[in-house]
Amino acid sequence: MHKYDLELELAPNINPQWTEDFILESRLRDVPGKVIGQALGEVNDHCTASGETPQEAFGAAKEYARELSNGQESTTNIKLARLFLPTFLQISGIVLGLSGVSGLVQHDPSPLAWAEVISLGLCAILLLLISQMSAKILSLVVSGPIWAGVVCGGIGAAFMLLSILPTLWTSPDLPIHAGIVLIVGLGLLGGGVIVDVAETKLNSADDPLIVAGDAAPTSKLQQKTLFFPGFYALVCMAVGTILIVYFA
């Protein structure tokens, strides 16, 4: 696959670099793929008939994408919130579930510490901030490799710090029995898996670029991987339980 294969497929008679800039800016502004495809079809037809370049007829690609996005309500934050919710539920379920297993195996009546709960709460806040600032974050990531490294590295470092917070902070234990912690963890894990599968099935994240008159493609890969998100979380829980029991 060559660099401009998609651009030339959508608009074969105009400068593919202009098309690429238009698609990227439109995606960052949450313009639906169908709308992008229709707009490119109109640009291609106009330029073919008039002999003008897209720059001459419609101006800079990014400016035209901004005009196209005006008046459209962005749904990126909602989509990311739907994506992060099952992930957070599964992570919380695994953490609490393994804490409960560890407490039962090691006969620790109160295996859950305040540091773990606070760490999960801060993780939820961080995910919420990322979803609310998604457009700015994506703009920085695509603006250049340096900013991409800074943003991705900063987010990764933040999550890493939250993951090791319970080991760095000796906090009091919560007066909750290990059995209850395990039940709550399994409930969160199961709920996260159900929400994940339902969200994948009912609200596909696929938003292909569609030229006017074409039908939306059906994603066979998505159908095959429908239960994969929940499967890996259950595997993590099972492997963690086996390791705790084995090394106890």
C-alpha positions as CSV (number, residue, x, y, z in Angstrom):
1,M,0.0,0.0,0.0
2,H,1.4,3.4,-1.1
3,K,1.2,6.6,0.9
4,Y,-1.7,8.2,-1.0
5,D,-3.7,5.2,-2.0
6,L,-6.7,6.2,0.1
7,E,-6.6,9.8,-1.0
8,L,-6.4,8.9,-4.7
9,E,-9.3,6.4,-4.3
10,L,-11.5,9.1,-2.7
11,A,-10.5,12.0,-4.9
12,P,-8.4,10.8,-7.9
13,N,-8.2,14.1,-9.7
14,I,-6.9,16.4,-7.1
15,N,-3.7,16.9,-5.1
16,P,-3.5,13.9,-2.7
17,Q,-1.6,16.1,-0.1
18,W,-4.5,18.5,0.0
19,T,-6.8,15.5,0.5
20,E,-4.7,14.1,3.3
21,D,-4.6,17.4,5.1
22,F,-8.4,17.8,4.7
23,I,-9.1,14.2,6.0
24,L,-6.8,14.7,9.0
25,E,-8.2,18.0,10.1
26,S,-11.8,16.7,9.6
27,R,-11.1,13.6,11.7
28,L,-9.6,15.8,14.5
29,R,-12.8,17.8,14.4
30,D,-15.0,14.7,14.5
31,V,-16.6,15.1,11.1
32,P,-18.3,11.8,10.2
33,G,-16.6,9.6,7.5
34,K,-19.6,9.8,5.3
35,V,-19.6,13.6,5.3
36,I,-15.8,13.7,4.6
37,G,-16.3,11.3,1.6
38,Q,-19.1,13.3,0.2
39,A,-17.2,16.6,0.5
40,L,-14.2,15.1,-1.2
41,G,-16.4,13.8,-4.0
42,E,-17.8,17.3,-4.5
43,V,-14.3,18.8,-4.5
44,N,-13.0,16.3,-7.0
45,D,-16.0,16.8,-9.3
46,H,-15.7,20.6,-9.2
47,C,-12.0,20.6,-9.8
48,T,-12.3,18.1,-12.7
49,A,-15.0,20.2,-14.4
50,S,-13.4,23.6,-13.8
51,G,-9.7,22.8,-14.1
52,E,-9.0,24.5,-10.8
53,T,-6.9,23.1,-8.0
54,P,-8.6,22.5,-4.7
55,Q,-6.5,25.2,-3.2
56,E,-7.8,27.7,-5.7
57,A,-11.4,26.6,-5.5
58,F,-11.9,25.8,-1.8
59,G,-8.8,27.4,-0.1
60,A,-6.5,25.6,2.3
61,A,-7.5,22.1,3.2
62,K,-7.5,22.7,7.0
63,E,-9.6,25.9,6.6
64,Y,-12.1,24.1,4.5
65,A,-12.3,21.3,7.0
66,R,-13.0,23.8,9.8
67,E,-15.8,25.3,7.7
68,L,-17.3,21.8,7.1
69,S,-17.2,21.1,10.9
70,N,-19.0,24.3,11.9
71,G,-22.4,23.6,13.4
72,Q,-21.6,19.9,14.0
73,E,-21.8,18.7,17.6
74,S,-18.7,16.7,18.5
75,T,-19.2,13.3,19.9
76,T,-15.5,12.4,20.4
77,N,-15.7,12.9,24.2
78,I,-18.8,10.7,24.5
79,K,-17.2,8.0,22.3
80,L,-14.0,8.0,24.5
81,A,-16.0,7.9,27.7
82,R,-17.8,4.8,26.4
83,L,-14.5,3.3,25.5
84,F,-12.8,4.1,28.9
85,L,-15.8,3.1,31.1
86,P,-15.5,-0.7,30.5
87,T,-11.7,-0.5,30.6
88,F,-11.8,1.2,34.0
89,L,-14.4,-1.3,35.3
90,Q,-12.2,-4.2,34.2
91,I,-9.0,-2.8,35.6
92,S,-10.8,-2.0,38.9
93,G,-12.3,-5.5,38.9
94,I,-8.9,-7.2,38.4
95,V,-7.2,-5.1,41.1
96,L,-10.0,-5.7,43.7
97,G,-10.5,-9.3,42.7
98,L,-6.8,-10.2,43.0
99,S,-6.6,-8.3,46.4
100,G,-9.5,-10.4,47.6
101,V,-7.9,-13.6,46.4
102,S,-4.6,-12.7,48.0
103,G,-6.4,-11.9,51.3
104,L,-8.2,-15.2,51.3
105,V,-5.1,-17.3,50.5
106,Q,-2.9,-15.5,53.0
107,H,-5.7,-15.3,55.6
108,D,-5.6,-11.5,55.6
109,P,-9.0,-10.3,56.7
110,S,-8.5,-6.8,55.3
111,P,-6.3,-7.0,52.2
112,L,-7.5,-3.7,50.6
113,A,-5.6,-0.5,51.5
114,W,-6.7,3.1,51.0
115,A,-3.8,3.6,48.6
116,E,-5.3,1.2,46.1
117,V,-8.7,2.8,46.3
118,I,-7.2,6.3,45.9
119,S,-5.1,5.1,43.0
120,L,-8.1,3.8,41.2
121,G,-10.0,7.0,41.8
122,L,-7.1,9.1,40.4
123,C,-7.0,6.7,37.4
124,A,-10.7,7.4,36.8
125,I,-10.1,11.2,37.0
126,L,-7.2,10.9,34.6
127,L,-9.3,8.9,32.1
128,L,-12.0,11.5,32.3
129,L,-9.6,14.4,31.7
130,I,-8.2,12.6,28.7
131,S,-11.7,12.1,27.2
132,Q,-12.6,15.8,27.8
133,M,-9.3,17.0,26.2
134,S,-9.2,14.4,23.5
135,A,-9.2,16.9,20.6
136,K,-6.3,19.0,21.9
137,I,-4.3,15.8,22.8
138,L,-4.8,14.4,19.3
139,S,-3.8,17.7,17.7
140,L,-0.6,17.7,19.6
141,V,0.1,14.0,18.8
142,V,-0.3,14.6,15.0
143,S,1.6,17.9,15.0
144,G,5.0,16.2,15.1
145,P,7.0,13.3,16.5
146,I,8.4,15.4,19.4
147,W,5.0,16.4,20.7
148,A,3.7,12.9,20.1
149,G,6.5,11.5,22.3
150,V,5.9,14.1,25.0
151,V,2.2,13.6,25.2
152,C,2.2,9.8,25.0
153,G,5.2,9.6,27.4
154,G,3.5,11.9,29.9
155,I,0.2,10.0,29.8
156,G,2.1,6.7,30.1
157,A,4.2,8.0,33.0
158,A,1.1,9.2,34.8
159,F,-0.6,5.8,34.6
160,M,2.7,4.1,35.6
161,L,2.9,6.3,38.7
162,L,-0.7,5.5,39.7
163,S,-0.1,1.8,39.2
164,I,2.9,1.8,41.7
165,L,1.3,4.3,44.1
166,P,0.1,1.5,46.5
167,T,3.6,0.2,46.8
168,L,5.1,3.6,47.5
169,W,2.5,4.7,50.1
170,T,1.9,2.7,53.2
171,S,-1.7,3.5,54.0
172,P,-4.2,2.0,56.5
173,D,-6.3,-1.0,55.5
174,L,-9.9,-0.7,54.7
175,P,-12.1,-2.6,57.2
176,I,-13.6,-4.8,54.4
177,H,-13.3,-8.6,54.5
178,A,-11.4,-10.2,51.7
179,G,-14.4,-12.2,50.6
180,I,-16.4,-9.0,50.0
181,V,-13.5,-7.4,48.2
182,L,-13.4,-10.5,45.9
183,I,-17.1,-10.4,45.2
184,V,-17.0,-6.7,44.4
185,G,-14.0,-7.2,42.2
186,L,-15.7,-10.0,40.3
187,G,-18.8,-7.9,39.9
188,L,-16.9,-5.0,38.5
189,L,-14.9,-7.3,36.2
190,G,-18.1,-9.0,34.9
191,G,-19.9,-5.7,34.5
192,G,-16.9,-4.3,32.6
193,V,-16.9,-7.3,30.2
194,I,-20.6,-7.0,29.6
195,V,-20.5,-3.3,28.9
196,D,-17.4,-3.8,26.7
197,V,-19.1,-6.4,24.5
198,A,-22.3,-4.6,24.3
199,E,-20.6,-1.3,23.4
200,T,-18.6,-3.0,20.7
201,K,-21.7,-4.7,19.3
202,L,-24.1,-1.8,19.4
203,N,-21.9,1.3,19.0
204,S,-19.1,0.4,16.5
205,A,-16.1,2.7,16.6
206,D,-15.7,2.2,12.9
207,D,-16.4,5.3,10.9
208,P,-15.1,4.6,7.3
209,L,-14.7,7.2,4.7
210,I,-17.5,6.6,2.2
211,V,-17.8,8.2,-1.2
212,A,-21.3,9.3,-2.1
213,G,-23.3,6.4,-3.5
214,D,-21.2,3.7,-1.9
215,A,-22.4,1.4,0.8
216,A,-20.7,1.3,4.2
217,P,-18.4,-1.7,4.5
218,T,-19.1,-4.4,7.0
219,S,-16.2,-5.1,9.3
220,K,-15.7,-8.9,9.5
221,L,-12.7,-8.4,11.8
222,Q,-14.9,-6.6,14.3
223,Q,-17.4,-9.5,14.3
224,K,-14.5,-12.0,14.9
225,T,-13.0,-10.0,17.7
226,L,-16.3,-9.1,19.4
227,F,-15.6,-10.9,22.6
228,F,-11.8,-10.4,22.7
229,P,-11.8,-7.2,24.9
230,G,-13.6,-9.1,27.7
231,F,-11.6,-12.3,27.1
232,Y,-8.2,-10.7,27.9
233,A,-9.5,-9.2,31.1
234,L,-10.8,-12.6,32.3
235,V,-7.5,-14.2,31.3
236,C,-5.5,-11.6,33.3
237,M,-7.8,-12.3,36.3
238,A,-7.3,-16.1,36.0
239,V,-3.5,-15.9,35.5
240,G,-3.2,-13.6,38.5
241,T,-5.2,-15.9,40.7
242,I,-3.1,-18.9,39.7
243,L,0.1,-17.0,40.5
244,I,-1.1,-15.8,43.8
245,V,-2.2,-19.3,44.9
246,Y,1.0,-20.9,43.6
247,F,3.4,-18.5,45.3
248,A,1.3,-18.2,48.5
